């Protein structure tokens, strides 16, 4: 362990080194600097801004930018469907489709219904709506009834599990 | 033991008188008295110049730096607390300015090879060696972290005690001691060959301010 209070020789050696290489202030330079100090002292003192005077406006500006950067917060209130459709953010800006009062529902048309897998699932109609083929599960109509002894995804259960599952 | 008491009380009385005089000068300087400001900073001009000269490669830059430091001291005079060390207050400003000087000096020395300062009187070998040593010290200082740089300058160039260093860098006296210890160790490692050759401070030299 070294004692932080005892710098010993390194400090002495460094002090000597610093002493030898110090730039001395000549009388001429000193006189010039004194004159300069007198001039500086006569200037009206400019008050330095307090730390709060710097960071408080910066913080307010950052908060304003953060507020304005989110489009939903400052969107106009909804009055009717066509006008809100114009205000609604572009699809690329939204991460997920949300049912919101501000976003007008898309006008219903046949082509969109038939292409939308969610509609197909909810209506429970065709079972070939890949990749969301939830029709059979929603309606309870499967292609094949599950047999006793079948596991998830139609895999056969081991014998011990089959025995356990028997009533 | 009996003789110590009157001596120490005289010292305390002198210190009190200095502090009172300093406080009066500060008040006058704050009111725009140029002569009072000059009187206030005059004892510390050598210190300011030495710190600036350590960090800057040339006398001209050092003098400019001192003038800038004087302006900063004048602007911040309102923050000085009477009763505390004015030397530490001035030195703290000088070493902060030195940081910028060291950085620009390092950039400059990378661009062009270090040459002896033209402003100094030319005496061949010794002066050249001294300039080269100063340049190496500058380079070594430039590689130290900011706080360590500052305490080295405060300790070795300004000759401050630990309490004053603590006030200047805004830490406790104990932390200042540890900081100085690490900084000096780092610097002596970087300047190992110079430190080994350097003669230790003789007993005749003035003693550094004890905290």
Interface residues (C-beta under 8 A of the other chain):
Chain A: X2 X4 X5 X7 X9 X10 X11 X12 X13 X14 X15 X16 X17 X18 X19 X20 X21 X22 X23 X25 X29 X30 X32 X33 X34 X36 X37 X38 X39 X40 X41 X42 X43 X44 X45 X46 X47 X48
Chain B: X29 X30 X32 X33 X34 X35 X36 X37 X38 X41 X42 X45 X46 X48 X49 X50 X53 X54 X59 X62 X63 X66 X67 X70 X71 X74 X75 X76 X77 X78 X79 X130 X133 X134 X137 X155 X156 X157 X177 X178 X180 X181 X182 X184 X185 X187 X188 X191 X194 X195 X196 X198 X199 X200 X201 X205 X208
